[in-house]
Amino acid sequence: MDTRSITDLLLQSGQELARKGQTLAEQKLQLPEAGPERDALLKGLGKGAALGGVLALLLGTGIGRKLTGPALKLGSLAAVGGLAYQAYQNWQNKQGVIGPEAGTPVDKLSGPAAEQRSLALLKATIAAAKADGHIDEGERARIGGQMETLALDAETLKLFKDELAKPLSARDIAAGADSPTAAAEIYLASLVVMDEQNDKERAYLRELAKELNLSQELVTLLESQTKA
């Protein structure tokens, strides 16, 4: 399984979903939550169709979640890595002290290190999609069944199902961070699928920032840069 390519495709498909969502909003149309009409729309997503389908299923209301903020900007691992690295460097400069080394952005990694980081970001994205609490046991079974129709390879399908079945844990997701830049990337990857936040999602983001040891100043900087 090429985790890096899968994560990149998931981010790209989120960007495509966001663009579709903007178009639908401008036309004052609503996306069906399930059924042939939504399936037909998802099939039109091009290269990332299968991963776009996964993202829509995870988000429950698909394009109706109005992914029109960070998702439009952070449509690739390179974008996530670059913005996270820049934000950490800017924050550190403002502190006026020498802190820990920022670490290497995901887009500059290669080999096993790139796969490990990409897997951490993929897990973060899936966990963030669960944070609003809409995925119960019945919904998980429904999503699992629909995912099997999306032409994903067996290893990728198993990964998504395993991550869906796990209890939501910000600590487990934060454990994938091996540097300040990785921590910032994990936060950004989570933020991508939480543009329209409810109370549960905001609580999860606060807990995630705490487990990642991100200061409130850095969190504010990360969030403001995605909206700039």
N, C-alpha and C positions, 0 to 999 in steps of 0.2 A: 504494500500500500504506500503510495507516494503522498504522505501527509501534507507536505508543503503545497503540492499542486491542488489537493483537495481543499485546503484552507483558503488558498488563493481563489479558487473557483467559487467557494462559498461567499467570500467577500464580494467578488465580482457579481455574483447572482443577486446578492443583497442590493448592490448598486443598481442593477437592472430593475429589480423589484421597486426600488425607490423611484426610479425614473417613470416606470409604468404607473406607480401610485400618483405621481404628480400629474401625469397626463389625465388619469381618470378623475382626479380631483378637479382639474381645470374644466373637464367636460361635465362635471357634476354627476358622475356615475358612481355606483357602488360595486365593489367586487363581491361576488357570491362567496360565502364562507366555505362552501363545499358543492360538489356537483360538476356536471359536464362543462359549464361555462368557465369555472375557475380552472379546471383541468386543461381546457383549450387555451386559456391565457398562459398558463405555465408552460405549455408545450411551445409557445412562441418565444421563449426566452433565449433560444440559440444555444451556444456552447455550454452555458451553465444551467441548462434546463433542469437536469436531475437534482443538482444542488439547490437551485432556486426552489424547486418543489419541496425539498427537505426544509429549507428555511421557512417557507410559507406554512408548512404543516406545523413546525415547531412554534411559530408565532401565533397559531390559532386563528387569527383573523387575517393572516397574510398581508396583502398590500393595505388592508384596512388599518394596519398599525401605523400608517403614515411614516414610513421610513424615509423621511425627507431631509434629515439633518446630517449627522455623522456618516450615515450609509452612503450618501452621495459623494463625500470627500474620501472616505476610507475604503475604497473599492479594491484594495490590493494589500498584500503583505508589505510591499515596499512603502506604501502610504502610511500604514500603521507604524512600521518600524521607524521611518523617517520622522514622523510627527512626535512619537514617543521620545526618541533620542533628543530631538530639538527641545522639547518641553523640559526634559530633565536637565539638560545643559543650561537652559535659560533660568530655571529655578535655582540651580546650584550657584550660578553667577550672582543671582540676587541675594543669596545667603551670605556672600562675602567670605565663605570659608571653604576649605578643601574637604570634600566628602569622599565617599567611596567612588571608585571608577564607575563610569556609567555602564560599561559593558558594551557588547556588540549588538547593533540592530539586527532584527531577524533577516532582513534582505541582504545583509553582508555575511551571513553565516553560510556554511556549506557542509555537506556530508551529514554525519550523525547529529551534529550540533543543530543544524538547520531543521532536521526532522524532529528532534526533541522539542525545540522551541515552537515549531508549527503545531505539534500535537498539543502543547500546552495552550496555545491560542485557540485551537479548534475546540478543545474541551471547555475553555472559557466561554466561547460563543454559545455552545449548547447549553451550558449551565445558565447563562444569562437569559436564554429563551425560556427557561423553566421558571424563572424567578417570580413571575407574576402569579404563579400557583395554579394556572389553568390546566396543567397537565396532570390529571389524576390517573388512577390505574386504568380506567376505561378509555380515557383519551390516549394514553400511552399505547394500549393495544390497537386502537384505531389507527394511530399514526404509524405503528409498526407494520400493520397490514398495508397501508397505502405506500409506505416507503419501499416495500418489496416490488411495487409496480414501476419504480423510477429508474430501473436499469443500473443500479449501483452494484459494484462488485461485492462479493460475499464478505470480505474483510472490512470494507467501509461500512456496510450495512450492520455488521456486528458491532463495530465501534459506536455507531450512533445509538443502537439499541441498548448497549451496555451503559452508555453515558446517560441515556434517558432514564434508565432503571435506578440509577444511583440517587440516594438522598441528596438534596441540594446542600452543598458545603463550600462556603467561601474559603475556608481553610485549605481544603483539598485543592481547589483551583489555584490559590496563592502559592501552594507548594511547588508549582511549576515554574516559579520565577527564580532564576539564578543570578540576577543582577538588577540594579535599579531600572535599566532600560527595559528588561523583560517584564518587570512589575508594571511599568507604565504601559507597555504593549498589551498586557493582559487586561488592564483596566479599560483601555481604548477598545479592544476587541469586544468586551462586554458592553460597553456603551453603545456600540454600533447597533445592537439589536434592542436597545432600550431608549430610543429617542423619545417616545411617548411613555413617560414613566408613571406608574401608579405607586401607592404607598409601599407595597411589597418590594417592588423593584428598587425604589430609592433606599429602602432598608438594606437590601442585598448589596447595593453599590457601596453604602457606608461600611458594611461589614467587610466587603472585599478590600476596600481601601485600607482599612485597619489591618487586615491580615497581610496585605502587601507592604505594610509600613510606609504608605504614602502619606505625606503631610497634607493637611487641608489646603495649604497654599499650592502645592503641586497638583492636587486634584482639581482645584479651581482653574489653574493654568491649562491643564489638559482639556477640561470641558470647554473653556472659553476658546481655545484654539480650534477645536472641532467645529465651533459655531461661527468662527471669524469669516 
